Amino acid sequence: MRLARQVAIITGAARGIGKAIALALVKEGAAVVLSDVSEDVHKVAAEIKQSGGQAVSMVGDVTKQADCEAMVDLAIKTFERLDILVNNAGITKDNLLMRMSEADWNAVLDINLKGTFLCSKAAIKPMMKQRSGKIINIASVIGQIGNIGQANYSASKGGVIAFTKTMAKELGSRNIRVNAVAPGFIESKMTEVLSEEARNRLLNLIPLGNLGKPEYVADAVVFLASDESCYITGQVINVDGGMVM
Ligand SMILES: NC(=O)c1ccc[n+]([C@@H]2O[C@H](COP(=O)([O-])OP(=O)(O)OC[C@H]3O[C@@H](n4cnc5c(N)ncnc54)[C@H](O)[C@@H]3O)[C@@H](O)[C@H]2O)c1
């Protein structure tokens, strides 16, 4: 139990990578606060409680400051502390730059980047008081190398990586570590829209030869949330089968 007595918030926890992260943190003993715009988040919390874990859930939008603050308040009210924040909520709205609307640019930047800012800002208040905390941002390899059709997404995830490093510098003296995990291509709702051809093209780029599973991302998050990474901050761990190196 590497995270016994720790309290974690996970955004976008209703499914996919966020749900896998929630289950992995619970397995290591953490109590979790789950938030998502989807009501399905309550089902994930119920599943955790049924198997003996501690979880509460709320419907919340990471682009709304009041929702981010309510999420942190829920953690403090229920579990009396906050040790870990996982900024996982994210979306894609792909199109070539020529055809990308301002609305699609704004939606992706708002959720992926501004949402990470708002949740982090709310979470560091109790963490600074405790003089300890861990923030883990889910970025993407696309934030490092770019991708055709993903101008908004790549800019948002590149922003998340830069923001991770600034937070690590600002908060290190308060014993708050801030790192990012950059997944490559992971099997989830986000990638199930890919055509067979696109899938095969991608597989050729991945030295390990297979798409990733949400659990692989969750394992890296558990590491960054645990004391095993106590001297690691401001880093990006790629979980991508070797695709970007
Ligand atoms: N799947 C991949 O291959 C992949 C690769 C790199 C990075 N990522 C990143 O991993 C994270 C999770 O992705 P996923 O593949 O599980 O996607 P997903 O679409 O399955 O899950 C995303 C979750 O975020 C929630 N969400 C969306 N907007 C929200 C908002 N405004 N406030 C709160 N919650 C919101 C959704 O309801 C959903 O439950 C994202 O940040 C994504 O960019 C995924």
The ligand as an SDF file (V2000), in Angstrom:
LIG
                    3D

 44 48  0  0  0  0  0  0  0  0999 V2000
   -6.2050    7.9990  -25.2140 N   0  0  0  0  0  0  0  0  0  0  0  0
   -5.0210    8.4190  -25.6200 C   0  0  0  0  0  0  0  0  0  0  0  0
   -4.4090    7.8310  -26.5280 O   0  0  0  0  0  0  0  0  0  0  0  0
   -4.3660    9.6000  -24.9720 C   0  0  0  0  0  0  0  0  0  0  0  0
   -3.0810    9.9310  -25.3900 C   0  0  0  0  0  0  0  0  0  0  0  0
   -2.4250   11.0120  -24.8150 C   0  0  0  0  0  0  0  0  0  0  0  0
   -3.0660   11.7430  -23.8220 C   0  0  0  0  0  0  0  0  0  0  0  0
   -4.3210   11.4130  -23.4260 N   0  0  0  0  0  0  0  0  0  0  0  0
   -4.9320   12.2490  -22.3800 C   0  0  0  0  0  0  0  0  0  0  0  0
   -5.3980   11.4390  -21.3350 O   0  0  0  0  0  0  0  0  0  0  0  0
   -6.5170   12.0780  -20.6910 C   0  0  0  0  0  0  0  0  0  0  0  0
   -7.6800   11.0980  -20.6200 C   0  0  0  0  0  0  0  0  0  0  0  0
   -8.0330   10.7090  -21.9340 O   0  0  0  0  0  0  0  0  0  0  0  0
   -8.9130    9.4140  -22.2890 P   0  0  0  0  0  0  0  0  0  0  0  0
   -8.2540    8.7720  -23.4280 O   0  0  0  0  0  0  0  0  0  0  0  0
   -9.2130    8.6410  -21.0620 O   0  0  0  0  0  0  0  0  0  0  0  0
  -10.2170   10.1630  -22.8550 O   0  0  0  0  0  0  0  0  0  0  0  0
  -11.7720    9.9320  -22.5810 P   0  0  0  0  0  0  0  0  0  0  0  0
  -12.4670   10.7940  -23.5490 O   0  0  0  0  0  0  0  0  0  0  0  0
  -12.0960    8.4730  -22.5340 O   0  0  0  0  0  0  0  0  0  0  0  0
  -11.9750   10.5100  -21.0980 O   0  0  0  0  0  0  0  0  0  0  0  0
  -11.9080   11.8920  -20.7940 C   0  0  0  0  0  0  0  0  0  0  0  0
  -12.8330   12.1860  -19.6270 C   0  0  0  0  0  0  0  0  0  0  0  0
  -12.7600   13.6010  -19.3660 O   0  0  0  0  0  0  0  0  0  0  0  0
  -14.0830   14.0700  -19.1330 C   0  0  0  0  0  0  0  0  0  0  0  0
  -14.1920   15.5070  -19.4200 N   0  0  0  0  0  0  0  0  0  0  0  0
  -14.2720   16.1050  -20.6320 C   0  0  0  0  0  0  0  0  0  0  0  0
  -14.4250   17.4210  -20.4870 N   0  0  0  0  0  0  0  0  0  0  0  0
  -14.4260   17.6850  -19.1490 C   0  0  0  0  0  0  0  0  0  0  0  0
  -14.5440   18.8690  -18.3590 C   0  0  0  0  0  0  0  0  0  0  0  0
  -14.7070   20.0620  -18.9310 N   0  0  0  0  0  0  0  0  0  0  0  0
  -14.4960   18.7590  -17.0120 N   0  0  0  0  0  0  0  0  0  0  0  0
  -14.3570   17.5490  -16.4220 C   0  0  0  0  0  0  0  0  0  0  0  0
  -14.2570   16.3950  -17.1120 N   0  0  0  0  0  0  0  0  0  0  0  0
  -14.2790   16.4610  -18.4530 C   0  0  0  0  0  0  0  0  0  0  0  0
  -14.9440   13.2320  -20.0630 C   0  0  0  0  0  0  0  0  0  0  0  0
  -16.3280   13.2510  -19.6810 O   0  0  0  0  0  0  0  0  0  0  0  0
  -14.3000   11.8560  -19.9380 C   0  0  0  0  0  0  0  0  0  0  0  0
  -14.8670   11.1020  -18.8840 O   0  0  0  0  0  0  0  0  0  0  0  0
   -6.8080   13.3290  -21.5350 C   0  0  0  0  0  0  0  0  0  0  0  0
   -6.2070   14.4520  -20.9360 O   0  0  0  0  0  0  0  0  0  0  0  0
   -6.1450   13.0170  -22.8570 C   0  0  0  0  0  0  0  0  0  0  0  0
   -5.7860   14.1720  -23.5690 O   0  0  0  0  0  0  0  0  0  0  0  0
   -4.9890   10.3620  -23.9760 C   0  0  0  0  0  0  0  0  0  0  0  0
  1  2  1  0
  2  3  2  0
  2  4  1  0
  4  5  1  0
  4 44  2  0
  5  6  2  0
  6  7  1  0
  7  8  2  0
  8  9  1  0
  8 44  1  0
  9 10  1  0
  9 42  1  0
 10 11  1  0
 11 12  1  0
 11 40  1  0
 12 13  1  0
 13 14  1  0
 14 15  2  0
 14 16  1  0
 14 17  1  0
 17 18  1  0
 18 19  2  0
 18 20  1  0
 18 21  1  0
 21 22  1  0
 22 23  1  0
 23 24  1  0
 23 38  1  0
 24 25  1  0
 25 26  1  0
 25 36  1  0
 26 27  1  0
 26 35  1  0
 27 28  2  0
 28 29  1  0
 29 30  1  0
 29 35  2  0
 30 31  1  0
 30 32  2  0
 32 33  1  0
 33 34  2  0
 34 35  1  0
 36 37  1  0
 36 38  1  0
 38 39  1  0
 40 41  1  0
 40 42  1  0
 42 43  1  0
M  CHG  2   8   1  16  -1
M  END
$$$$
